[in-house]
Amino acid sequence: MSISELNPPLTDADLPEVYHSVESEVRSYCRSWPTTMAVAQGSWLTDVDGRRYLDFFAGAGALNYGHNNPALKKPLLDYLASDMIVHSLDMATAAKTNFLETFERLILRPRGLDYKVQFPGPTGANSVEAALKLARKVTGRESIINFTNAFHGMTLGALSVTGNSMKRAGAGIPLVHSTPMPYDNYFGGATEDFHWFERVLDDSGGGLNHPAAVIVETVQGEGGLNVARAEWLQALAELCRRRDILLIVDDVQMGCGRTGRFFSFEEAGIVPDIVTLSKSISGYGLPMALTLFRRELDVWTPGEHNGTFRGHNPAFVTATKALETYWASDAFANETEAKGRHVRDRLEAIAQNHEGVSARGRGMAQGLKFAETSQAGEVCRAAFDRGVTMETSGPRDEVVKLLPPLTTTVEDLDKGIDILAESVAATLP
Ligand SMILES: *Cc1c(COP(=O)(O)O)cnc(C)c1O
């Protein structure tokens, strides 16, 4: 049974001429999905020709609560209609007061996290830059340890701790003061993971400057859905503690409930020194980011890390409402974990039917890895033609990554995975 009508394949040439004549060649997602999107609700996008797409990418993880979530839209519209402050630099506003109080009450205090909150500018890369700067300022050291296949953003500091060679090449200058170490399972589990890192730290001939910080993702989203085991994260946190190295967890993509709990590191029971959050923190796709750090690390002087857009009040309004709606109890996290297990079971079943395909991920960040580099892209393309948007990840784009809104119903998850299964069958020999 075919579960979806096959759309006539769209190509880049189907986009309005202005994308070719005016927008830079750097554009990317409109190449994967070459149609003009018009409206969206929940997990569904509709293009200008009325074609509907099930969104299994969710703004790269910026829409964990779906598009135009009505619970968040109402306070946003009320706020805008009342002429309350939209732009405020980082002046005090009622929207910001509410957000800080709510974040403290619903997220930090119940988890026993004594973090200060910095608004570093509205993107994930802004948050990573602030984290790196702070770690260097606190320790007086310059070098940072990052991991193979890490992704931390596209500004120079964030790129310096990112693995992808194509993205690094875009910097045009040397990316320095960072040293990559093997991520969990980099050697297929064959080598003791911290052997090299610990050894060179100890060895006066190891050539490693004592690092200011280690920056790590608990699940590498862009890096191909590599999942660090809880034991590995615990051992890393312990190593950092013993050697007086700050631990930064980049939770820009895996935070805000993507893996289940609000922070992706909760499951491992570790407490990072510094945490970055962005993507879904506003809850509505509005740009917003936070850098969190242990109170003792707050050595900034006023205005030392400054910026124009660090207080987008409409984002505070939706962020506050998202916390109240989804994070006042454990129910949403439990539901996400259950959905994640369901998605995983279904992906395992698809993998079993096809040689060289394996399931990977954690929580509601799940995917399929393919043996041949081009296959994941072809599967995504076939899925788009059948009405599902999903993207590839991994150093060779060999992984199909599913990031549906966490609010997606099980029925819609099944619908999308049925289409994925059909797309795999249509693509693989
Ligand atoms: C997306 C992402 C970033 C960068 O965020 P931008 O908002 O694109 O600058 C940083 N770290 C991780 C883990 C990400 O997924």
The ligand as an SDF file (V2000), in Angstrom:
LIG
                    3D

 15 15  0  0  0  0  0  0  0  0999 V2000
   23.1300   24.4780   15.7560 C   0  0  0  0  0  0  0  0  0  0  0  0
   24.2110   24.2660   16.7270 C   0  0  0  0  0  0  0  0  0  0  0  0
   25.0980   25.2930   17.0900 C   0  0  0  0  0  0  0  0  0  0  0  0
   25.0930   26.6330   16.4140 C   0  0  0  0  0  0  0  0  0  0  0  0
   23.9020   27.3190   16.5800 O   0  0  0  0  0  0  0  0  0  0  0  0
   23.5390   28.4880   15.5480 P   0  0  0  0  0  0  0  0  0  0  0  0
   22.2770   29.0800   16.1010 O   0  0  0  0  0  0  0  0  0  0  0  0
   23.3430   27.8510   14.2140 O   0  0  0  0  0  0  0  0  0  0  0  0
   24.6630   29.4440   15.5740 O   0  0  0  0  0  0  0  0  0  0  0  0
   26.0380   25.0460   18.0770 C   0  0  0  0  0  0  0  0  0  0  0  0
   26.1100   23.8390   18.6610 N   0  0  0  0  0  0  0  0  0  0  0  0
   25.2870   22.8260   18.3420 C   0  0  0  0  0  0  0  0  0  0  0  0
   25.4170   21.5200   19.0440 C   0  0  0  0  0  0  0  0  0  0  0  0
   24.3200   23.0000   17.3520 C   0  0  0  0  0  0  0  0  0  0  0  0
   23.5180   21.9920   17.0010 O   0  0  0  0  0  0  0  0  0  0  0  0
  1  2  1  0
  2  3  1  0
  2 14  2  0
  3  4  1  0
  3 10  2  0
  4  5  1  0
  5  6  1  0
  6  7  2  0
  6  8  1  0
  6  9  1  0
 10 11  1  0
 11 12  2  0
 12 13  1  0
 12 14  1  0
 14 15  1  0
M  END
$$$$
